[in-house]
Amino acid sequence: MEITEVRIKRFEDPQGKLMGFASVTFDGCFVVHNLRIVSGEKGVFVAMPSRQLPNNKFVDVAHPVTNEMRAKIQQAVLRQFEQTKSDPPKETPPPAEPSH
């Protein structure tokens, strides 16, 4: 499975640790939206799309099954994020989510 497209929505003024969102297309026929680009203690990383359960816990909606695919997605998203730093930001961030 190949990553055929990565789209980035950077925030002009990040709130908290959320720096933007990404959409990743696989093999030109399947897309996953709402991957979060997050600034953490160990640097910038990519968090998978998630939803909040009634007990306030967050669970991934979609995620890679192997560490190899997780690394491939993270590298592709962060590479595109770096390349778009010179582009004007697309939007302002949503309100900060509670921490997990």
LOMITOR-510317 format. One line per field, with one value per atom (N, C-alpha, C, O): residue in one letter; x, y, z; residue number from 1; atom name. Coordinates in nm, 2 decimals, padded with zeros to 4 digits. Example, Ala and Ser with C-alpha at 12.3 -4.5 7.8 and 13.67 -1.06 7.14 Angstrom:
<recs>
aa	c(A; A; A; A; S; S; S; S)
x	c(01.32; 01.23; 01.32; 01.42; 01.28; 01.37; 01.29; 01.34)
y	c(-00.57; -00.45; -00.33; -00.33; -00.22; -00.11; 00.00; 00.11)
z	c(00.78; 00.78; 00.78; 00.85; 00.71; 00.71; 00.79; 00.80)
i	c(1; 1; 1; 1; 2; 2; 2; 2)
at	c(N; CA; C; O; N; CA; C; O)
</recs>
This chain:
<recs>
aa	c(M; M; M; M; E; E; E; E; I; I; I; I; T; T; T; T; E; E; E; E; V; V; V; V; R; R; R; R; I; I; I; I; K; K; K; K; R; R; R; R; F; F; F; F; E; E; E; E; D; D; D; D; P; P; P; P; Q; Q; Q; Q; G; G; G; G; K; K; K; K; L; L; L; L; M; M; M; M; G; G; G; G; F; F; F; F; A; A; A; A; S; S; S; S; V; V; V; V; T; T; T; T; F; F; F; F; D; D; D; D; G; G; G; G; C; C; C; C; F; F; F; F; V; V; V; V; V; V; V; V; H; H; H; H; N; N; N; N; L; L; L; L; R; R; R; R; I; I; I; I; V; V; V; V; S; S; S; S; G; G; G; G; E; E; E; E; K; K; K; K; G; G; G; G; V; V; V; V; F; F; F; F; V; V; V; V; A; A; A; A; M; M; M; M; P; P; P; P; S; S; S; S; R; R; R; R; Q; Q; Q; Q; L; L; L; L; P; P; P; P; N; N; N; N; N; N; N; N; K; K; K; K; F; F; F; F; V; V; V; V; D; D; D; D; V; V; V; V; A; A; A; A; H; H; H; H; P; P; P; P; V; V; V; V; T; T; T; T; N; N; N; N; E; E; E; E; M; M; M; M; R; R; R; R; A; A; A; A; K; K; K; K; I; I; I; I; Q; Q; Q; Q; Q; Q; Q; Q; A; A; A; A; V; V; V; V; L; L; L; L; R; R; R; R; Q; Q; Q; Q; F; F; F; F; E; E; E; E; Q; Q; Q; Q; T; T; T; T; K; K; K; K; S; S; S; S; D; D; D; D; P; P; P; P; P; P; P; P; K; K; K; K; E; E; E; E; T; T; T; T; P; P; P; P; P; P; P; P; P; P; P; P; A; A; A; A; E; E; E; E; P; P; P; P; S; S; S; S; H; H; H; H)
x	c(00.08; 00.00; 00.09; 00.18; 00.07; 00.15; 00.07; -00.05; 00.14; 00.08; 00.09; 00.20; -00.02; -00.02; -00.05; -00.02; -00.10; -00.12; -00.13; -00.19; -00.07; -00.08; -00.13; -00.06; -00.24; -00.28; -00.27; -00.31; -00.23; -00.20; -00.29; -00.30; -00.35; -00.42; -00.34; -00.37; -00.25; -00.18; -00.26; -00.34; -00.24; -00.31; -00.22; -00.10; -00.28; -00.20; -00.15; -00.04; -00.24; -00.20; -00.24; -00.35; -00.16; -00.19; -00.24; -00.18; -00.34; -00.39; -00.34; -00.36; -00.27; -00.21; -00.11; -00.03; -00.12; -00.02; -00.06; 00.02; -00.19; -00.23; -00.19; -00.22; -00.11; -00.05; -00.12; -00.11; -00.20; -00.28; -00.34; -00.33; -00.40; -00.46; -00.40; -00.35; -00.41; -00.36; -00.47; -00.54; -00.47; -00.55; -00.45; -00.36; -00.46; -00.36; -00.44; -00.53; -00.40; -00.46; -00.37; -00.25; -00.43; -00.36; -00.39; -00.51; -00.29; -00.31; -00.41; -00.48; -00.43; -00.51; -00.66; -00.74; -00.70; -00.84; -00.90; -01.02; -00.82; -00.88; -00.81; -00.69; -00.89; -00.84; -00.88; -00.99; -00.78; -00.81; -00.79; -00.68; -00.90; -00.89; -00.87; -00.88; -00.84; -00.83; -00.72; -00.73; -00.61; -00.49; -00.44; -00.43; -00.40; -00.36; -00.21; -00.14; -00.16; -00.02; 00.00; -00.05; 00.07; 00.08; 00.23; 00.32; 00.24; 00.37; 00.38; 00.30; 00.47; 00.48; 00.61; 00.70; 00.63; 00.76; 00.88; 00.99; 00.86; 00.97; 00.97; 01.04; 00.90; 00.89; 00.75; 00.66; 00.75; 00.62; 00.59; 00.68; 00.46; 00.42; 00.28; 00.21; 00.24; 00.11; 00.03; 00.06; -00.09; -00.19; -00.30; -00.35; -00.34; -00.45; -00.58; -00.60; -00.68; -00.81; -00.88; -00.87; -00.95; -01.01; -01.14; -01.18; -01.22; -01.34; -01.35; -01.28; -01.43; -01.45; -01.57; -01.68; -01.54; -01.65; -01.73; -01.68; -01.84; -01.92; -01.85; -01.88; -01.75; -01.67; -01.55; -01.46; -01.55; -01.45; -01.32; -01.22; -01.30; -01.18; -01.18; -01.29; -01.07; -01.05; -01.01; -00.92; -01.06; -01.02; -00.99; -01.07; -00.89; -00.86; -00.98; -01.03; -01.01; -01.11; -01.05; -01.11; -00.93; -00.85; -00.70; -00.66; -00.63; -00.49; -00.41; -00.47; -00.28; -00.20; -00.19; -00.18; -00.18; -00.16; -00.02; 00.01; 00.07; 00.22; 00.29; 00.25; 00.40; 00.49; 00.55; 00.57; 00.58; 00.63; 00.54; 00.58; 00.41; 00.31; 00.29; 00.28; 00.29; 00.28; 00.40; 00.38; 00.52; 00.64; 00.63; 00.66; 00.58; 00.57; 00.47; 00.50; 00.36; 00.26; 00.31; 00.30; 00.38; 00.43; 00.54; 00.54; 00.63; 00.73; 00.67; 00.71; 00.57; 00.51; 00.43; 00.44; 00.36; 00.29; 00.38; 00.36; 00.48; 00.57; 00.66; 00.69; 00.69; 00.77; 00.68; 00.73; 00.55; 00.46; 00.44; 00.43; 00.43; 00.40; 00.52; 00.50; 00.64; 00.76; 00.76; 00.80; 00.72; 00.72; 00.62; 00.63; 00.51; 00.41; 00.43; 00.34; 00.54; 00.56; 00.57; 00.53; 00.62; 00.63; 00.49; 00.48; 00.40; 00.26; 00.18; 00.21; 00.09; 00.01; -00.08; -00.13; -00.11; -00.19; -00.33; -00.38; -00.40; -00.53; -00.65; -00.75; -00.63; -00.74; -00.69; -00.58; -00.78; -00.75; -00.79; -00.88; -00.73; -00.76; -00.89; -00.95; -00.95; -01.07; -01.03; -00.91; -01.13; -01.10; -01.02; -01.04; -00.93; -00.84; -00.92; -01.02; -00.88; -00.95; -00.89; -00.78; -00.97; -00.92; -00.81; -00.82; -00.71; -00.61; -00.66; -00.75; -00.59; -00.64; -00.59; -00.61)
y	c(-00.12; 00.00; 00.12; 00.14; 00.21; 00.33; 00.46; 00.46; 00.55; 00.68; 00.76; 00.79; 00.80; 00.87; 01.02; 01.10; 01.07; 01.21; 01.24; 01.17; 01.36; 01.41; 01.55; 01.63; 01.59; 01.73; 01.78; 01.71; 01.90; 01.96; 02.08; 02.16; 02.10; 02.22; 02.27; 02.22; 02.37; 02.42; 02.53; 02.60; 02.55; 02.66; 02.78; 02.77; 02.90; 03.03; 03.05; 03.09; 03.02; 03.05; 02.92; 02.92; 02.82; 02.70; 02.72; 02.80; 02.65; 02.65; 02.53; 02.42; 02.55; 02.43; 02.36; 02.43; 02.23; 02.15; 02.12; 02.07; 02.14; 02.11; 02.21; 02.33; 02.16; 02.25; 02.24; 02.33; 02.14; 02.13; 01.99; 01.90; 01.97; 01.84; 01.79; 01.87; 01.66; 01.61; 01.51; 01.45; 01.49; 01.39; 01.31; 01.37; 01.18; 01.09; 01.00; 00.93; 00.99; 00.91; 00.79; 00.81; 00.67; 00.55; 00.49; 00.48; 00.46; 00.39; 00.47; 00.41; 00.60; 00.68; 00.65; 00.70; 00.57; 00.52; 00.52; 00.49; 00.55; 00.55; 00.66; 00.67; 00.74; 00.86; 00.85; 00.81; 00.89; 00.90; 01.05; 01.11; 01.11; 01.25; 01.27; 01.17; 01.39; 01.43; 01.37; 01.34; 01.34; 01.30; 01.43; 01.53; 01.43; 01.56; 01.57; 01.47; 01.69; 01.72; 01.79; 01.90; 01.72; 01.77; 01.79; 01.72; 01.90; 01.93; 01.87; 01.90; 01.77; 01.70; 01.72; 01.80; 01.66; 01.68; 01.63; 01.68; 01.53; 01.47; 01.52; 01.46; 01.63; 01.68; 01.67; 01.63; 01.70; 01.69; 01.55; 01.48; 01.51; 01.37; 01.38; 01.48; 01.27; 01.25; 01.16; 01.05; 01.21; 01.14; 01.09; 01.17; 00.97; 00.92; 00.98; 01.03; 00.98; 01.03; 00.96; 00.83; 01.03; 00.96; 01.02; 01.13; 00.96; 01.01; 00.98; 00.90; 01.07; 01.06; 00.97; 00.98; 00.87; 00.78; 00.85; 00.95; 00.79; 00.85; 00.86; 00.94; 00.77; 00.77; 00.87; 00.87; 00.96; 01.06; 01.01; 01.09; 00.88; 00.83; 00.85; 00.85; 00.86; 00.87; 00.74; 00.68; 00.71; 00.59; 00.62; 00.70; 00.56; 00.58; 00.53; 00.42; 00.61; 00.57; 00.48; 00.38; 00.51; 00.43; 00.44; 00.55; 00.34; 00.34; 00.23; 00.13; 00.25; 00.15; 00.03; 00.04; -00.09; -00.21; -00.24; -00.30; -00.19; -00.22; -00.10; 00.02; -00.11; 00.00; 00.06; 00.18; -00.03; 00.02; 00.12; 00.22; 00.08; 00.17; 00.30; 00.41; 00.29; 00.41; 00.50; 00.62; 00.45; 00.53; 00.59; 00.71; 00.52; 00.57; 00.68; 00.78; 00.67; 00.78; 00.90; 01.01; 00.88; 00.99; 01.07; 01.19; 00.99; 01.06; 01.14; 01.25; 01.08; 01.15; 01.28; 01.38; 01.27; 01.38; 01.49; 01.61; 01.46; 01.56; 01.62; 01.74; 01.54; 01.60; 01.70; 01.81; 01.67; 01.76; 01.88; 02.00; 01.86; 01.97; 02.07; 02.19; 02.02; 02.11; 02.18; 02.30; 02.12; 02.18; 02.29; 02.38; 02.28; 02.38; 02.50; 02.59; 02.50; 02.60; 02.74; 02.84; 02.75; 02.88; 02.92; 03.04; 02.83; 02.86; 02.94; 02.92; 03.02; 03.09; 02.98; 02.89; 03.00; 02.90; 02.90; 03.00; 02.79; 02.77; 02.81; 02.86; 02.80; 02.82; 02.84; 02.81; 02.88; 02.89; 02.76; 02.69; 02.72; 02.59; 02.59; 02.69; 02.47; 02.46; 02.47; 02.47; 02.49; 02.49; 02.37; 02.26; 02.39; 02.29; 02.17; 02.19; 02.05; 01.93; 01.90; 01.93; 01.84; 01.80; 01.70; 01.62; 01.69; 01.59; 01.45; 01.44; 01.36; 01.22; 01.16; 01.04)
z	c(00.00; 00.00; 00.00; 00.08; -00.10; -00.11; -00.07; -00.10; -00.02; 00.01; -00.12; -00.16; -00.18; -00.30; -00.29; -00.39; -00.18; -00.16; -00.01; 00.07; 00.03; 00.16; 00.15; 00.09; 00.22; 00.22; 00.37; 00.46; 00.38; 00.51; 00.53; 00.44; 00.65; 00.69; 00.81; 00.92; 00.79; 00.91; 00.97; 00.91; 01.10; 01.17; 01.18; 01.21; 01.16; 01.17; 01.31; 01.33; 01.41; 01.55; 01.63; 01.68; 01.63; 01.70; 01.84; 01.92; 01.88; 02.02; 02.09; 02.04; 02.20; 02.27; 02.18; 02.12; 02.17; 02.10; 01.95; 01.88; 01.92; 01.78; 01.68; 01.69; 01.58; 01.48; 01.35; 01.27; 01.33; 01.20; 01.19; 01.27; 01.07; 01.03; 00.90; 00.82; 00.88; 00.75; 00.70; 00.78; 00.57; 00.50; 00.42; 00.35; 00.43; 00.36; 00.27; 00.31; 00.14; 00.04; 00.01; -00.01; 00.01; -00.01; -00.15; -00.18; -00.23; -00.36; -00.45; -00.54; -00.43; -00.51; -00.50; -00.58; -00.40; -00.39; -00.25; -00.24; -00.14; -00.01; 00.07; 00.07; 00.13; 00.21; 00.36; 00.39; 00.44; 00.58; 00.62; 00.60; 00.67; 00.71; 00.86; 00.94; 00.90; 01.04; 01.12; 01.24; 01.05; 01.13; 01.19; 01.12; 01.32; 01.39; 01.39; 01.41; 01.36; 01.37; 01.50; 01.52; 01.59; 01.73; 01.77; 01.74; 01.85; 01.91; 02.05; 02.14; 02.07; 02.19; 02.26; 02.21; 02.38; 02.45; 02.37; 02.39; 02.29; 02.21; 02.07; 01.98; 02.04; 01.90; 01.84; 01.91; 01.71; 01.64; 01.60; 01.56; 01.61; 01.58; 01.51; 01.52; 01.46; 01.39; 01.48; 01.51; 01.51; 01.59; 01.50; 01.41; 01.51; 01.42; 01.46; 01.57; 01.36; 01.39; 01.50; 01.51; 01.59; 01.71; 01.74; 01.68; 01.83; 01.87; 02.02; 02.08; 02.09; 02.23; 02.27; 02.21; 02.36; 02.40; 02.52; 02.57; 02.55; 02.66; 02.79; 02.88; 02.81; 02.94; 02.93; 03.02; 02.83; 02.80; 02.76; 02.74; 02.73; 02.67; 02.52; 02.46; 02.46; 02.32; 02.26; 02.32; 02.15; 02.07; 01.93; 01.87; 01.87; 01.73; 01.64; 01.67; 01.54; 01.44; 01.34; 01.29; 01.30; 01.21; 01.25; 01.30; 01.23; 01.27; 01.19; 01.15; 01.17; 01.10; 01.20; 01.32; 01.13; 01.21; 01.24; 01.34; 01.15; 01.18; 01.21; 01.17; 01.28; 01.31; 01.18; 01.17; 01.08; 00.96; 00.89; 00.84; 00.88; 00.82; 00.90; 00.84; 01.03; 01.12; 01.09; 01.07; 01.08; 01.05; 00.91; 00.89; 00.81; 00.68; 00.67; 00.60; 00.74; 00.74; 00.81; 00.76; 00.93; 01.00; 00.92; 00.91; 00.85; 00.77; 00.65; 00.63; 00.59; 00.47; 00.52; 00.45; 00.63; 00.68; 00.73; 00.69; 00.80; 00.86; 00.74; 00.75; 00.64; 00.53; 00.46; 00.43; 00.43; 00.37; 00.45; 00.40; 00.58; 00.68; 00.67; 00.67; 00.67; 00.66; 00.53; 00.52; 00.42; 00.29; 00.28; 00.20; 00.36; 00.35; 00.45; 00.46; 00.53; 00.62; 00.56; 00.62; 00.44; 00.37; 00.31; 00.27; 00.30; 00.25; 00.36; 00.47; 00.31; 00.42; 00.48; 00.42; 00.62; 00.69; 00.63; 00.58; 00.63; 00.57; 00.66; 00.61; 00.79; 00.88; 01.03; 01.06; 01.11; 01.26; 01.32; 01.27; 01.43; 01.49; 01.56; 01.60; 01.58; 01.66; 01.81; 01.84; 01.90; 02.04; 02.08; 02.03; 02.18; 02.23; 02.28; 02.36; 02.25; 02.30; 02.44; 02.47; 02.53; 02.66; 02.64; 02.54; 02.73; 02.71; 02.74; 02.82; 02.67; 02.69; 02.81; 02.84)
i	c(1; 1; 1; 1; 2; 2; 2; 2; 3; 3; 3; 3; 4; 4; 4; 4; 5; 5; 5; 5; 6; 6; 6; 6; 7; 7; 7; 7; 8; 8; 8; 8; 9; 9; 9; 9; 10; 10; 10; 10; 11; 11; 11; 11; 12; 12; 12; 12; 13; 13; 13; 13; 14; 14; 14; 14; 15; 15; 15; 15; 16; 16; 16; 16; 17; 17; 17; 17; 18; 18; 18; 18; 19; 19; 19; 19; 20; 20; 20; 20; 21; 21; 21; 21; 22; 22; 22; 22; 23; 23; 23; 23; 24; 24; 24; 24; 25; 25; 25; 25; 26; 26; 26; 26; 27; 27; 27; 27; 28; 28; 28; 28; 29; 29; 29; 29; 30; 30; 30; 30; 31; 31; 31; 31; 32; 32; 32; 32; 33; 33; 33; 33; 34; 34; 34; 34; 35; 35; 35; 35; 36; 36; 36; 36; 37; 37; 37; 37; 38; 38; 38; 38; 39; 39; 39; 39; 40; 40; 40; 40; 41; 41; 41; 41; 42; 42; 42; 42; 43; 43; 43; 43; 44; 44; 44; 44; 45; 45; 45; 45; 46; 46; 46; 46; 47; 47; 47; 47; 48; 48; 48; 48; 49; 49; 49; 49; 50; 50; 50; 50; 51; 51; 51; 51; 52; 52; 52; 52; 53; 53; 53; 53; 54; 54; 54; 54; 55; 55; 55; 55; 56; 56; 56; 56; 57; 57; 57; 57; 58; 58; 58; 58; 59; 59; 59; 59; 60; 60; 60; 60; 61; 61; 61; 61; 62; 62; 62; 62; 63; 63; 63; 63; 64; 64; 64; 64; 65; 65; 65; 65; 66; 66; 66; 66; 67; 67; 67; 67; 68; 68; 68; 68; 69; 69; 69; 69; 70; 70; 70; 70; 71; 71; 71; 71; 72; 72; 72; 72; 73; 73; 73; 73; 74; 74; 74; 74; 75; 75; 75; 75; 76; 76; 76; 76; 77; 77; 77; 77; 78; 78; 78; 78; 79; 79; 79; 79; 80; 80; 80; 80; 81; 81; 81; 81; 82; 82; 82; 82; 83; 83; 83; 83; 84; 84; 84; 84; 85; 85; 85; 85; 86; 86; 86; 86; 87; 87; 87; 87; 88; 88; 88; 88; 89; 89; 89; 89; 90; 90; 90; 90; 91; 91; 91; 91; 92; 92; 92; 92; 93; 93; 93; 93; 94; 94; 94; 94; 95; 95; 95; 95; 96; 96; 96; 96; 97; 97; 97; 97; 98; 98; 98; 98; 99; 99; 99; 99; 100; 100; 100; 100)
at	c(N; CA; C; O; N; CA; C; O; N; CA; C; O; N; CA; C; O; N; CA; C; O; N; CA; C; O; N; CA; C; O; N; CA; C; O; N; CA; C; O; N; CA; C; O; N; CA; C; O; N; CA; C; O; N; CA; C; O; N; CA; C; O; N; CA; C; O; N; CA; C; O; N; CA; C; O; N; CA; C; O; N; CA; C; O; N; CA; C; O; N; CA; C; O; N; CA; C; O; N; CA; C; O; N; CA; C; O; N; CA; C; O; N; CA; C; O; N; CA; C; O; N; CA; C; O; N; CA; C; O; N; CA; C; O; N; CA; C; O; N; CA; C; O; N; CA; C; O; N; CA; C; O; N; CA; C; O; N; CA; C; O; N; CA; C; O; N; CA; C; O; N; CA; C; O; N; CA; C; O; N; CA; C; O; N; CA; C; O; N; CA; C; O; N; CA; C; O; N; CA; C; O; N; CA; C; O; N; CA; C; O; N; CA; C; O; N; CA; C; O; N; CA; C; O; N; CA; C; O; N; CA; C; O; N; CA; C; O; N; CA; C; O; N; CA; C; O; N; CA; C; O; N; CA; C; O; N; CA; C; O; N; CA; C; O; N; CA; C; O; N; CA; C; O; N; CA; C; O; N; CA; C; O; N; CA; C; O; N; CA; C; O; N; CA; C; O; N; CA; C; O; N; CA; C; O; N; CA; C; O; N; CA; C; O; N; CA; C; O; N; CA; C; O; N; CA; C; O; N; CA; C; O; N; CA; C; O; N; CA; C; O; N; CA; C; O; N; CA; C; O; N; CA; C; O; N; CA; C; O; N; CA; C; O; N; CA; C; O; N; CA; C; O; N; CA; C; O; N; CA; C; O; N; CA; C; O; N; CA; C; O; N; CA; C; O; N; CA; C; O; N; CA; C; O; N; CA; C; O; N; CA; C; O; N; CA; C; O; N; CA; C; O; N; CA; C; O; N; CA; C; O; N; CA; C; O; N; CA; C; O; N; CA; C; O; N; CA; C; O)
</recs>
